[in-house]
């Protein structure tokens, strides 16, 4: 029997991901990215112990990669502006 976990509060990681990448307030971007990363990583850990769809697992990997890239761009832009 396969158990699929979708009732977790972290199952809504997609909404947090979208909020982070659509954030326009530069003072909130890194905070939003951190919140989205935490939710996605927590959901990824949950899916390690219970079955989830392969689609969600791949989407989590893609979202985490994009969030890391986005964080790097924002941090580098902040450093360049400060210099």
N, C-alpha and C positions, 0 to 999 in steps of 0.2 A: 504494500500500500504506500502510495506516495502522498506526502503532505505538502501542500503549497501554502506558504505564509504570505497573505496579502493584507492582514488586518493590523499590522504593525504601524505605529505612527511614522516610522521611517519609510513606509511604503509610498509616502507622498514626497519622496526625494526629488521627483521630477519637477514638481511645482517650485521647490526651493532652488533647483538648478536653473529653471527658467527665470526666476526672480533675480538670481545672481547675474546671469548674462545680459539681462535687460536693464539692470540698475544703471541709472544715469547720474546719480549723485556720487561724485568721486570720493567723497568722505565716507560713503557706505559700501563701496564696491568690495573692498577686501573683507569686510565683516560679512557681507552676503555670501561671498565665495567660501569663507570658512564655515559658515552655517551649512551651505549646500554640500561641501566636502564631507563634513561630519555626518550628515544624514546619509549620504551615498555610501560612505565607508561602513557605517553601522548597518545599513541595509545589505551591503555586500557580505558582511560577517554573518548576518542572519541567514542569508541564502546559502552560506557554506554548511550550515547545520540542518537546514530544511530545504526541501526542493523548491525551486522557483523555475520560471521559464528560462530557457536559454536566451530568449530575446531580452528579458530584463537583465540577465547577467551581462550580456554584451553591451546593452545600453548603459549600464553602470560603469563598465570599463571605459566606454567612449566619453561619458560625461566627466568622469574623474580626470581623464587625459585632457579634455577641453578646459576644465576648471584649473588644472595646474598650468596649462599654457596661458590662460587668461590672467591668472595670478602673476605669472612671470612678466607678461606684457605690462600690466598695471604697475608692478613694482619697478620695472626698468624705466617706465615713463616717469614715475615719481622721482626716481634717482636723477634722471636726466633734467627734469624741471628744477630740482633742488641745486644742481651743479652750476 
